[in-house]
Amino acid sequence: MTPAITAARRARITFAVHEYEHDANARSFGLEAAEKLGLDPARVFKTLIVALDGGGLAVGIVPSSAQLDMKQVARALGAKKAAMAPREAAERATGYVMGGISPLGQKKRLPTALDETALDYPTIYVSGGRRGLDLELAPADLVALTGAVSAALATR
């Protein structure tokens, strides 16, 4: 059980847990999940922690097949600039380790932006709170649970 699963259960949303054998040598956690689960990488979303120009942290969620556009995530979250947060800061704020950061069940609720392509699917996959564990849920439920804004965030 992870805090992400606990949060989903408490919210009484419909979700499914998908586990796979994590490869410690994987270069991309999101692409690894898509491959091991036999999914289109555009449906498997990665959770990235960014530092905004005001000093706070935020979450950007994009397809594992894409990159997070820093200008777009900053704009979506009302900031002028964004940069990837240092690993230690991301792990401390979320309570998760890199590669297992879930948008759900974080220690501190951070401002969140979800790439608008998520809304094209009935369900998407996000980290379940540890490497080798993904949650499948409706994007609308993810938005409701995180308070996310939806915007064009990805570059391909």
Buried (B, 14 or more C-beta within 10 A) or exposed (E): EBBBBEBBEEEEBEBEBBEBEBEEEBEBBBBBBBBBBEBEBBBBBBBBBBBBEEEBBBBBBBBBBBEBBBEBBBBBBEBEBBEBBEEEEBBBBBBBEEBBBBBBBBEEEBBBBBBBBBBEBEBBBBBBBBBBBBBBBBBEBBBEBBEBBBBBBBEE
